[in-house]
Amino acid sequence: MTPSAIGAVLFDKDGTLFDFGATWDGWAARTLRDLADGDEVVLQDLATVACFDLEAARFRPDSPIIAGTNREAAQCLAKALPARRVEDIERHLMLTSSVAPLAPAVALVPLLSLLAQSGLKLGVMTNDTEFGALAHLRQAGVSDMFDFVAGFDSGYGAKPAPDPLLAFARAVGVVPGRCVMVGDSAHDLVAGRAAGMRCVGVLTGPAQADVLAPLADIVLPDIGHLPGWIASLS
């Protein structure tokens, strides 16, 4: 692979590096029950505001939590927990999510090694916390394989704004036009377009191809197909 057209790849985390449903649906079911503290009415209220199907134990595609920041998720859930401070809910989400069992979308070490050996700079930008991002990358054994890692609270802003993506481009010294934003949500791809980057959608999150395709240069089944697409540009 000789990626002369591409110099850097920025990945979203959840739904991109890690399969969204396999990683987060089970965590969400447990977390909502923890927050409800045995009150079935509160549990139903939490599920309603989170757009989470308790019976199927999965997020609905329209859930505001899927692409939102950790703080936005806490603010969402606080609507059903009027006696709890948003800050306390946010901390609970950060700590419990940082130890959630992860389901990598593909074998990450071989893929990232291939990309890095091809001379590509690699980064992660997530609307999760930086704490959560680093914890997950360490858990997956790939934290040292990235040149840049940022969360919504890292000081660059959050997607769908382009600012954190442009911060990545500056940090790795690659112009945005030679960067690729890879993500599973409209937030990721809108941010990529606004930053002037190429955009790749992947189907390991809740969004379907018809949602991603209008915003992407290409939609791939998962990030394992990325090296072949990059090679096709050379």
QUIUR-V156217 format. One record per pair of residues at least 12 apart in sequence whose C-alpha atoms are under 6 Angstrom apart, sorted by the first residue. I is the first residue (numbers start at 1). J is the second residue. D is the distance in Angstrom with one decimal. If there is no record, write none. Layout:
((I & J & D) (I & J & D))
//
This chain:
((1 & 231 & 5.3) (3 & 231 & 5.9) (3 & 234 & 5.8) (4 & 234 & 5.8) (5 & 234 & 5.8) (6 & 178 & 4.6) (6 & 179 & 5.9) (7 & 120 & 5.1) (7 & 178 & 5.4) (7 & 179 & 5.9) (8 & 120 & 4.9) (8 & 121 & 4.4) (8 & 122 & 5.8) (8 & 179 & 4.7) (9 & 122 & 5.1) (9 & 179 & 5.6) (9 & 180 & 4.8) (10 & 122 & 5.9) (10 & 123 & 4.6) (10 & 124 & 5.4) (10 & 181 & 5.0) (11 & 124 & 4.7) (11 & 182 & 4.9) (12 & 124 & 5.7) (12 & 125 & 5.3) (12 & 126 & 5.3) (12 & 183 & 5.0) (13 & 126 & 5.6) (15 & 184 & 5.6) (15 & 204 & 5.1) (15 & 205 & 4.1) (16 & 183 & 5.6) (16 & 184 & 5.8) (17 & 104 & 5.9) (17 & 105 & 5.6) (18 & 103 & 5.5) (18 & 104 & 4.1) (18 & 105 & 4.7) (19 & 103 & 5.7) (19 & 104 & 5.8) (19 & 105 & 4.7) (19 & 204 & 5.1) (20 & 205 & 4.9) (22 & 103 & 5.9) (23 & 102 & 5.1) (23 & 103 & 5.3) (25 & 58 & 4.8) (45 & 80 & 5.5) (46 & 80 & 5.4) (50 & 63 & 5.8) (51 & 63 & 4.7) (61 & 206 & 5.5) (69 & 127 & 4.5) (69 & 128 & 5.5) (70 & 128 & 5.4) (71 & 90 & 5.8) (74 & 86 & 5.8) (74 & 89 & 5.5) (74 & 90 & 4.9) (98 & 132 & 4.8) (98 & 135 & 5.8) (122 & 146 & 5.0) (122 & 147 & 5.5) (123 & 146 & 5.1) (123 & 147 & 5.6) (123 & 148 & 4.5) (123 & 149 & 5.7) (124 & 149 & 4.8) (125 & 150 & 4.9) (125 & 151 & 5.9) (126 & 151 & 4.9) (127 & 151 & 5.5) (127 & 152 & 4.7) (127 & 158 & 5.9) (128 & 151 & 5.5) (129 & 151 & 4.6) (129 & 152 & 5.8) (129 & 153 & 5.9) (130 & 150 & 5.5) (130 & 151 & 4.1) (159 & 187 & 5.8) (159 & 191 & 5.8) (160 & 187 & 4.6) (160 & 190 & 5.8) (160 & 191 & 4.4) (161 & 191 & 5.3) (162 & 191 & 4.6) (162 & 194 & 5.6) (162 & 195 & 4.9) (176 & 196 & 5.7) (176 & 197 & 5.2) (177 & 196 & 5.7) (177 & 197 & 5.0) (179 & 197 & 5.4) (180 & 197 & 5.5) (180 & 198 & 4.7) (180 & 199 & 5.6) (181 & 199 & 4.9) (182 & 200 & 4.7) (182 & 201 & 5.9) (183 & 201 & 5.2) (184 & 201 & 5.4) (184 & 202 & 5.0) (184 & 205 & 5.3) (189 & 215 & 5.9) (199 & 216 & 4.9) (199 & 217 & 5.4) (200 & 216 & 5.4) (200 & 217 & 5.9) (200 & 218 & 5.3) (200 & 219 & 5.8) (201 & 216 & 5.9) (201 & 219 & 4.4) (202 & 219 & 5.6) (202 & 220 & 4.9) (202 & 221 & 5.5) (202 & 222 & 5.1) (203 & 221 & 5.1) (203 & 222 & 5.9))
//
